[in-house]
Structure formats: structure tokens, C-alpha cells
């Protein structure tokens, strides 16, 4: 799994940061990409990457502020021009479907693929054999959600030598055992999958939080997460502004990660008031609270590999 930050700014684009968009690359896991928020000019940011829009099959929107959704109409249109014909599912708060459909209708934009909308409420918003996605409301000035993405345990490895010793011939029966199915041999004996496979491997947990003040639900969503992506619009010196506008500071984000017993924290949604030189103490302040903290920049990429976060 890889994280590719397409936009990491707050409110409006700046020379250094575009508005919010994060691509979660699940190419090895499921051959697709999930997009979280789609701020203005997200498709322009994608042009500087290897991301293929048709590979994006799910978009999760945290809330309906413009810096998180104004890039949607353009992206949806371009996905058609670029040959995307696969189903796209868009998850988001009430009102998102109405806004998207009305925008496409009034602009006479035709898309060549089906779009399904899922109106997000607290609870499980998606689940299949590989992943489960939970949503909880956060504390912003409008309805806003955080998402917890859990990869289900991965099958153990097939112990081929042990299977052969038990009389399993090379061929399709080995595949069934690896898939978790028990098999019956020609002599009538039964070989259990658990006899010839190693223990399941733990999947990863990723928490992506939309705009929010420091709140209990953020901690709940981040509990024992491997990676937490948390907004950090302000710093401790501007904590009063954070509270006023429904945002968090760098140290509050670090406190969430610490209280949640998370492994890694990535600060996101940075105000344009912080210039490059400001970000050195900005990051240090957060690391004093939670050492394993990174700060995202536009086009930053991270990879989850061997239970560790690596910056690419």
C-alpha cells in the first residue's frame, strides 16, 4: 500500500500546496486506487504522477467544503476522456450526490461509466473480503467524517513440502489448501488447510481524518492504527484560531496519535501561513509529543512495507 499526497493545503491553493486530495494506492492488494477528497485541480496534480484515473474506483469525501470537493466535476469528466469505463463509487455526506449530479447536468457533462453514490453515516460504509471501512463524524463547522480503513488478515503461506509429505500431489489441490479449503485425497484421507499453511498475517490499518477539532471520535478511529493522516491547519501559537474554525493544531494531531496508540502520524492540511522555514519547528513541536510524525507535502509518497512506513 502506498500513500500519494496530491494536495496538502488548507482552504485555498497556494504556490506550494494544492487543496486536499490523497490517493491510497492499493495496486498490489486489489489493482485499484482510492481517492480521499478531491480539491480544486486534483486532476492537474495527477498529471505529474503515474496514476491512471481509470484505476481510481472509489472516492471518499470527508465533507462538502470547496477545498475538498471542487476538483470532482473536472476529474469525473476527464476520467471519461481518458477511457475510464469501470464503475466508480463515491462516498460522502448528504448533499454530495445532489451537487455532483446537478453540476454535471447543468454543464452538460456526459460520463461514460456508471457512478454509484453512498451517503455516509456513522458505521461501516464498505466491506468486502479484503477491506472494511468505518466512518465516524468529527467536529468541524459542518458535517465531516473520518475514515478507518482496515485490511483484513492475509492468508498464511502454503507449506508445500509439508503438504507433499502428507500425500498431496502437485496441482490444483495445493491451490485449494492455500485458499483455506480442506481437501480429500484419492485414498480418502483428509488434509486440513491449517495443517499446511502458516498463520495469517496481520493487515494494515489506515486512518484518514477530515477537518476537525481535537475530539474523541478522532482517537477512536485512530486506535491502534498503523498510520494516521490528521489535519494540522494551525500550530500551538494559533490554537485559538483552530478552535474557532473547527480545526486542529500540529500538537493536537500528535496528541490524538499518542492517545490512540498509533504507530505513525502524517500531518496534512497545512495553512498557507506556514512557509518552508516555519515547517521545521512546526514538525519538531509535533514530534516532541509523538516522535513518529511526518509532514506531508504535495507529491509526497509513503509506502507501508514490512510493518513500517517508508518515505519514497
N, C-alpha and C positions, 0 to 999 in steps of 0.2 A: 504494500500500500504506500502511495506517495501523496503528499500534500503539495499543491501548487497554488501559491497565493497570487491571484490576478489583480486584486485591488485591496489595499490595506488602509485607506484613508477614511476620515470621518467627515460626514456632512456634504462635502463637495470635493471635486477633484482638485489636486494641486500639481505643481510641477514635478513633485517627487512621488506622489501617491494617487492612484486612481481610487474610485469608490468601491465598495465592498463586493468581492467575489472570491470564492475559494473553490478550486477544483480538487476533489478527492479522487485520485486515480486508483481504480480497482481493476486494472487491466489484467494482472496475474490472477486475481481472485475470481473475476466474473467477466472480463473482457469489456468493461464499460467504465464510464466516469460519472460521478455525481457532482453536481454543482450546487454550492451553498451560497445563496444570494447572487444577484446579477445586476450590479450597479451600472450606471451610465458608462458606455464604451467598453464593456466587458469583451465584446467581440473584437475590438481593436487590440486589447491585451492578448487575446487568444492568437492573433496573427503572429505574435512574436514567440510562439511556442510550437510544440509538435502536436498539440491537442487537436483532434478532429471533432468538430461539432456533432457529427452523427454518432460519435461514441458516447456523448452525453445523453443518457436515457432517463435521468431523474434530476429534477431541480427542486431544492428545498429552500423556501423563502422564510426568513425569520420574522419579518414584519414589513409593513407597507410604506415605510418612509422611502422617499425617492432615491436616496443614495444606495438603496438595497434592491430596487426593482426597475429603475428607469432604463436599464440595459436589456430587459426582457424582450420587448417587441422587436428590436433590431436583431437580437440573437435568434429569435424564433423564425424570423424571415430569412436570415442568412442560412440557417440550417437547411431550409428547403433548397435554396440556390446551390448549396454545396452537396446536394444529393442525399440528404438525410430523409429516409422514408420509414424508419423504425418508430414505434410508439414512444412518445415522450410523456412522462408523468410529472406533474408539477404539484408540489405540496406547499401549502401556505395558509395564512389566516383567512378568515371570512372576508370576502370582498375582492380577493385576488383574481378569482376566475372572472368576475364581472368586469374588472378593469382590463384584463388581458383581452377578453373576447370583444369588448367594446372598442378598444384601441385597434385591434386587427380589423374589425368591421368598418369603422369609420375611415381607416386608411386604405381600405380595400386590399388588405394583405392576405394573400392565399398561401396557406402552408400545405405541403404535400404529404404530410404524415398526421396520424391521429394524436390528439393531445387529451390526456385524462387529467382532471383536477381532483385533488384530495384536500378537503377542508380540514385543517389541522385542529385538533383538540388535544387536551391532555391525555396521554396514554400511548399505546403502540400505534404508530402510523404506517408502519411497513414491517412485514416479516415474510421470509421465505426460508429455504433450507440452509442458507448461508449466513444471513444477517437479520438483525432485528433493530428497528429504530424507534426509540422512545422520544416523546416530546413533552415538555412542561412549560408553562407560562413563566416568563421572567418579569422583572419590574422596570418597565420603561414608561415613556409618556403615552404610548399607545400599545395595543396588544402586541406582544412579541414573544417568540418561542425560542427555546434552546433545544438542541437535538443531541441524543446519545446514541451512537452507532456501535452496536456490539456484533462482532464476528463470532459466530457460533464455533464450538470446539471443532478442530480439524481432525479427520480420521487419522489413526495411527498408521505407521508404515507396515507394509507386509513383510513378515519374516519368511522369505522364500525358502531358505534352507530348512527351516523347521517344518514348513508346510510339506515339502517334498519328503522329509523324513517320515511324516505321518501318512504318506502314500498318495498325496495329491499330485496328479500329473500336470505337466506344464500345459497351459491353455486357459480356456475361459473360467474354469473353476477357481483359479488363482485370483482372477478379477472379481469374482463374486465374494471371495473371502476378504479381499481388500476393501470392498464396498460395504462390508459389515454383515454379509449374509453367510449363514452356515451352509455347508454342502454335504451331500451324501455320495460316498464313493461307490464304485461298482460292486464292492464286496459287502455293501450295506452299512459300513461304518460311517459315523458322522464326525466331521471335523468342524469345530466351532470357530467362528471368526476370531473370537477373543483369544483363542489358543495360539493363533499365528499372526497376530498383529500387536504392535506396540501400543502403549497408552495414547489416548487422544492428546493432541496438542492444543494448548490454550490459544484462542483467537485474541485479537486486539480489541480494545475499547477506545473510541474516539468521541470526545465531547466538543460540540461546536455551539457556542453561546452567542445569541444575538445581542443587540444593545440592551444593557441592563445595569441597574444599580447593584451593589453588593446585596445578595439575597440568598435565602435558604435553598430555593429551588436550584440555583446555580451549583451549590455544593452537592445537592442530591444527584443532579445529572452528572457531576464530575467525580462522584465517589469511586475510588479505586481505578479511575480511568488511566490508560496508558498515556494519552495525550489530551490536553485541554487547550482549546483555542478560545481565548477570552478577550473581549474588547478592553482596551485601556486608553480611552479617549483623553483622559487627564492624568495629572500626577498629584502627589500629595499636597503640593502647594496650591493646587486649584481644586481641591476636594469639594469646596462649596459649590463650584460650578457643576461638578459631576453630579452631585445630589440634585441640584436644581433642574438639570436637563435629563435626568434618568440615565446617567452613565456611570462607569466605574473608573477608578484610578489604577495605575500600574501596581501599587501596593495592595489594593483591594483584590485585584485579579490574583496576585500572588497568595493572598490570604485564602481565597477560595481553593486554589490548588493545594495549599498546605492542609487546610481543614478537611479536604476531600481525600487526602492521602493519594493524590495523583502522582504519576511518575514524571511527566514533563508538562511544561506550560509554554504556550506561544502567545505573545501579546499581539493584538491586532486592533484595527480601527483606531489609528493614531491621529490625533488632531494635528492640523497643519501648523499650529502654533509651535510645535516642536521641530526645530531644524536638526540637521545631521549631528551637530556638536551637542545638542541637547539630549540626544538619544543615548549617549554614553552614560551619564548619570541616571537617566530615566530607566535604563536596563539594570544598572547596578542597584538602584533602590529596590527593584522587584527581586533581584537575586539575593539580596540580604534577607528577604522574607522567605523566598523559595529558590534555592540555588539552581535548580534545573530549569531555568527560564530562558527563552529565546524571544527575540522581537522580529516580527515578520516585516519584510519589505516587499514591494511589488516585484513579482517574478521570483521570490524566494521559493525554494523547493526543499522538502524534507522527505526522508524515506524511513519507514518503520521496518527495521530489519534485525532479526535475531533478538527481539525484545528490547531493542534500543532505537532511539531517534537519531538519525544522521542527517546533517545539513548537506545538501548537494551543491 
